[in-house]
Amino acid sequence: GLSSAYLNPTDSLAQTFGEYVNTGGEATFLTAGGSSHGFAPKKKDTDGEGEGGGSSGSGRGWIPDAYLHLSRALKNSLKNSSVLHYERQGWTFHAKGMWLCDLAAPSNPPSSESLKAVVVGSGNYGSRSESLDVESNCVVIFEEGDEASSAGKVKQQCVDDWNLLCEHAEEISDGETGLMGRIFFNLVKTFL
């Protein structure tokens, strides 16, 4: 699975996930929903348009709608994949990471037996992270039979963290993206 506060995978990353699901893997993407998005308008600013709060006096209410548009496009482009939106009132979602499981023994949600590696850090895995921002990630690779060691405890914690995040997430809807999100999306995609 991949978790990003601002889900906007690069073309090469989306292609890699496409190859993975085409060989029988399952991909789950977890991202901020409208109410838990870092750019969600404050309650007093919302006008109720779209899942992301629509346009608002804050001038950035269209951003969650643009990411909703990206989420739907990703979901529609990959078979055997799901896009979950983290929705927790009063919380802002900002978790970033990848949980990489064994294709020979896939499990969704991941288990400590299927988890082979995790990537954690500051990257959002999008165009901005790849070409504009300075990001730092750590890759942890787990070995067979490390369940009883301290590495096994780290592996189990990574699985537990993913599952906890997913408890507050729901599959995205197939509805329409807000008007402002659709208008601005193509203009600013590489900056999101």
N, C-alpha and C positions, 0 to 999 in steps of 0.2 A: 504494500500500500504506500501511498504518497500523501503526506500531509503538508499543506501550505496555506498560510493565511490568505495569500493572494494567488489563487490557482490560475496559472497562465504558462503551462509548460512550453518550452521551446519546441520547434518543429522536430528537432532531432530526438528529444526526449519522448515526445508523443509517438514518433515513429518506433522508438525502442519499445515502448509499452505496447504498441500495435503488434510488433513482431512477437512479443511475449504472449499476448492473448491469442494470437493466431496459432501458437504452438500448444494451446491448451491451458495456459495460465489464466488467472483471474486478477484483475486490477481493481483496487478500490482507491478512490481519491477522496480525501477529507479536506474540507475547506470551510471558511467562515460563512455562515448564513447571514441573512439580512440584518437580524437584530444583534448578532455577535461580531459583525464586521468592524474593523478598525475605522473605516470611513463612514459607518452608519451615522445618519444625522441624529442629533439628540432628540429625545422624545418631543420636545416643544417645537422642533423644526420640521417634523415630518408632515407630509401632506397625504400619506397613505398610498401613493402611486407605486406599483410594483412591489416585489418582495424586498428590495433593498431600501425602501423608503422613498424612492422617486426623487425628483428634484426638490430642493429645499433652499431656504434662505442661506444655508451654510455654503452653498456653491459647490459642494462635493457629494451631494446625495445621489448623483448619477453613478458614482463609482461602484457601489455594491451591485447595481443593475448591470454594469458592464462586466463584472466578474460573474454574475449569474449567467449572462450571455455566453461567456467563455466556458463555464461549467457545462451548460447544455450542449454546446458544440462538441466538447470533449466526449461527453457521454454518448452522443449520437455517432461519433466517429469510431468508437472502439466497441467491438462485441465483447461479451464476458467482462464488462466493467460496470462499476457503479460510482456515482459521485454523491457523496454525503455532505450535507450542510450541517455544521455544528450550530445549534441554536440553544443558548442558555441565557435566559434573561439576566441582565446585569453583568454579563461576562463578555470580554472581548477575546476572540479566538486568535492565537498567534503561534500555534504549534507548527514546527517545521521538521520534516524528516522523511526518511524512506525506510520501510520495513521490507526486506527482500527475502522471499521464501523459496524453498526448494520446489522446482517445477515438477519433480517426480513424486512429490508428496504434498501437493498444495492443500492449504486449509484456509478457510475464510470464516471467521477471523483467524489470524495466524496463531500457531501453537508454538511452544518452546521446541518441539521436535522439528517443525517445518522452518522456523526462522533461521536463516543462514547469515544475515548481515543487517546492520542498520547504518543509516547515514543521518547524522544530526548536526545542526549548526545554524548559521544565519541565512543560508540561501533559501529563496522561494522557488527555485528551479524554473524561473521564467526568463524572458529576454532581458529584463532589467538586471537580474542577478548575474546573468551571463556576460553582459557587455558594459553595464554602467556602474554597478555597485561593487564594492570590495566585500567579498563574502568569505566565510571560513566554515568548512564542514569537517567533520570527523567521521571516518568510516571504521566500523567495528565489525570484524569478521569472526564468526563463531565456528568452532571446530566440532566435529562429531564427538560425542561422549563427554562433553564438558558440563553436563547438567549438574554434577555434584560439586563443581569447582566454583570459585567466585565469578568466573565468566558465565557460568550457568545461571547464577543469581542475577547478573546483569541482563542476560537474555530473557529470563522470566519477567523481570521488571519492565523491559521494553515491550513484551507482549501485553502485560497488564496495563501499561500506559496507553497503548493503542486501543485496547478494548474499553478502557475507561472513557477515552475521547469519543469512541463510537456510541457509547450509551446515550450521549447527548446529541446525536446526529440523526438526520432523516434523509432518505433518498430525495434528490431534487425533483421538483415538479416539472411537468412538460409544458407549463403555461408560457405565456408571452413575456418577454423581457420588457421592462419599462421603456418608454419612448426615448428618454434622455440617454439611457444606457446604450440603446441601439445606435443612436445618432453619433455619440462620441466614441464608441468602441473602435471603429476603424481608424479614427484619427489618432488615437493614443495607445493602441495595442502594445507597441514596443516600449512604452514608458510605464506600463502597468506591471 
